[in-house]
Amino acid sequence: MWTLLGDREGDNAQVRALAEALGWPAAAKRLAYTSRYRWWNLLLGASCLSLDQRRSSALAPPWPDLVIAAGRRSAPVARWIRKQSKGRARLVHLGRPWAPLGCFDLVVTTPQYGLPQRPNVLHNALPIVRPDAARLAEARARWAPRLAALPRPLVALLVGGDSPPYVLDPQTAARLGREAIDRARVLGGALVVTCGPRVRAPAAEALAAAASGAGHLHRWRPDDPDNPYLAYLALADRFIVTGDSASMLAEACATGRPVTIFPLPERADWRWRTTRSVQRWVERRRARPGAPGADRRPDWAARLWDRLVDLGLIKRTRDLTRVHRVVAARGPDSRPPDDLERAVARVRQLAGEPPT
């Protein structure tokens, strides 16, 4: 089994989580890309044209039986690996492949991508993330004394940052800081804050100024050994999470503690807005009164839209409000479904293992 890892840690975390849960021997292949990764995946096809061979792990025989990947950039490379294996390698893609769905043996997706119902598409509620238990325990032991003096409940603010079309500008960051620290004070507790790499400096400054009474505030730095993110997951009593990252939401929800979402504003160009409008029009038609039953064919607009998505001709916009609704519906005291176990079961089925 090969895992294809890129530069997006959220994608990498999901790939690793699935591979570790499977428990099969795995080789991690780190991939780097040239500017050709911006090409349409239909043009790249099954190829390594976008791969920077000098900065990437070697891709050579023996070819794997299974490839797990995530994100748009890895899809052409995964398809190329299967081609080199004479079709033997099974492809599992997480998220959306931005390529014809039929090119993959299994696509494990989540609500924000709105992929159609297909036999090879597994629709999960949240991304399959599972922080390593040993790393959580180590972070808890290291940080518990440092946070012990803070009053409870401990409210952790997890800030993602800019992720198109979502933007964290200084004004929004200041409002976030004020609302978060007010929430912690109302509860009689303390606020702790951590920022991700996508928080720009002006937004980080505005957030820090507005949340100046926080018990601890961490700004992201590359390769920082003192990042408290895992410690917050282990120690916080409740979470406030910016709505730009489904993976971060999933990690907070996996703790089983209350999670509040702070939505970020959307700023998008005309192409994104047009696609979103058409997307929502199709969804309204799909859900209109008198929707097709067992004896009726689906609405023509939905059939056409789903077919274009199937073929990779349409790149659906991310609609994270779908994920937000899933999180809101779970209630404050209930855990989300174990989507990782569902994905593991489907992959084992692909490999021909009998169900347990």
Summary of the structure (lengths in Angstrom):
residues: 356
radius of gyration: 21.3
end to end distance: 21.1
largest distance: 64.2
contacts: 1109
relative contact order: 0.13
helix: 42%
strand: 17%
